[in-house]
Amino acid sequence: MSSPFPSLVSPYAEQIDAETFSWLVASRMIVDPAELDRYREAGYGWLGARTYPYAAHDMLRLVTDWCVWLFAFDDAFCECDRRAAEIARALPQLLAVLDEDPAPGAPVDNPFARAMLDIKGRVRAAGSPDQLDRWRTVTKDYLFAQVWEAANREDAVVPTVGDYIFMRRRTGAMLTVFALIDLATGRPLTPDEWRQADLAAITESANDVVVWDNDLLSYAKERRGVNARNNLVNVLARHRHRSIQESMNQIGRMRDAAVTRMVALRAVLEALGSPAVSAYVRGLEHWISGSVAYSLTSSRYTKAWQGAMPVCVGHAGTN
């Protein structure tokens, strides 16, 4: 998983790791002591520190807390045998807090909804109405996409390659964390800049790289789990009639081609002369290098590799 992009770490890494874990405990999204120990050991603060190394302390706390919300939701609703209807019935509470603030004093019983309400308030306080709406919109897309993924699990469906690639751009939640990049840089994109065609294209390529890397890195964890069908390795193996190794090699070539597209688009976007656009592009690059660096050291992934089949992730030029 080569990358031409810099790999940096925030000086706040250890502090953010401790603070975000305390936030998770207080949120009560996870209450099982053994599961909390696994979250502490995984060191999610280091993911934020590697993917937003340029962020000031408060912004780094915000984006890292949101990443931990996504991991907690993923473990509770997505990496399990919950039925599509069960996830769909949970959505109104989450969508309600995204769209509206509860009446003063009104209880929010769902811990995931309470934590999301906290995140939304902090996004609103730190950014513009446009930045808040952007984050809310892609977060809704992420939530709805989980129903599709659950339906695949429930009906034992391996999605087609085209459907999987299209939906993985939503189920992977990357657009929700990319939407916070210009909040973390302190250089907000204008609505016109956000809608610029080349910016959308580089965002899509970065999205593909991160989620395809994740499918490779998490394969050992997922290959015998209930969500194994929702992994590009198994999608290619099923529909392109390839071995696991051949599928991994193909994904390596796909992600390297997407990185090449990003490098070409970066030159085009830098010519715009917008500091906000340039900062956003650098933020995408940090996500690619930082997510891989984190995954290669985090117990969330490394423990699953112990005893896994000896496969090698291929790159361009491999068979």
Salt bridges, closest charged atoms under 4 A:
GLU19 OE1 - HIS57 NE2 2.85
GLU19 OE1 - ARG61 NH1 3.69
GLU35 OE1 - ARG38 NH2 2.33
ASP37 OD1 - ARG40 NH1 2.80
GLU41 OE1 - LYS303 NZ 3.12
ASP58 OD1 - HIS57 ND1 2.95
ASP65 OD2 - ARG61 NH2 2.77
ASP65 OD2 - ARG122 NH2 2.86
ASP74 OD2 - ARG300 NH2 3.52
ASP75 OD1 - ARG300 NH2 2.87
GLU86 OE2 - ARG82 NH1 2.80
ASP99 OD1 - LYS140 NZ 2.47
ASP101 OD1 - LYS120 NZ 2.77
ASP101 OD2 - ARG124 NH1 3.10
ASP118 OD2 - ARG122 NH1 2.91
ASP130 OD2 - ARG134 NH2 2.82
ASP133 OD1 - ARG136 NH2 2.51
GLU149 OE1 - ARG153 NH1 3.69
GLU154 OE2 - ARG83 NH2 3.59
ASP182 OD2 - ARG134 NH1 3.05
ASP192 OD1 - ARG195 NH2 3.03
GLU204 OE1 - ARG169 NH1 3.55
ASP208 OD1 - ARG169 NE 2.78
ASP213 OD1 - ARG255 NE 2.91
ASP215 OD1 - ARG168 NH2 2.79
ASP256 OD1 - ARG255 NH1 3.00
ASP256 OD2 - HIS315 ND1 3.65
GLU285 OE2 - ARG266 NH1 2.90
